[in-house]
């Protein structure tokens, strides 16, 4: 598993921005030194490529809450 800091070096976002995004997506992280799953890594990479992915994921989470 990668830490958020090591991944952010490959992304065009800071580690703090990545933590904020993951928290919005209800992924449990304690800080920039947290290890994240491969799925979370893929999600951040997808969000970096296409910012609409974040909105889609947030909408999915909201729809699940309403059930």
N, C-alpha and C positions, 0 to 999 in steps of 0.2 A: 504494500500500500504506500501511497505517496502522502507527503504532508502538503498542506495548502501552500506553504511558503515555496516548496520546491516546484509545485505545479505552477504557481503564479509567475515564476521566472520564464515559463514557456508561453504564458498567456499575456494578452494585452490588457490585464487588469491587475490591480494590487492584491496582495493577500487579504487585506481588510475588505476589499470589494467582494472577493470570492466568499469570504466568511459571511458577509451580509446577504449575499444571494442564497447561499446554502441555508441560512437561517430562515429566510423568507420561504424557502421550499420545505421547511420543517425537517431539515436534515440536521441531526444533533452534532454540533461542533462546539468545542470549548474555546478555540482561538486559532490563530494562524499556524500554530505548530501541531494542530490536530491532524491525525491520519484520516484519510477519506477513502471510501471504497472506489473500486473501478467504475461502478455505476455513477458515482458522484463526479468522478473525473470526466467521464464521457459527457455527463450533463453540462458541466462547465465548458467543455470544449464546444459542445453544440450551441450553447448560449453565446459564446464568443463569436462563433461563425454567423449566427442568426439570432438577433435579440428577441425576435418574436417567440422563440422557444420558451423564454422565461415567462412571457405572458400566457402562453398555452399551458404551461405547467401550473402557474398560479390559478388559472381558471379551473383546471382539473381538480386542484386541491379544494377550491371553493365549492365546486359542485359536489364533491365527496362529503364536505361538511354539511351541506344542505339535505343530504339523504337521511 
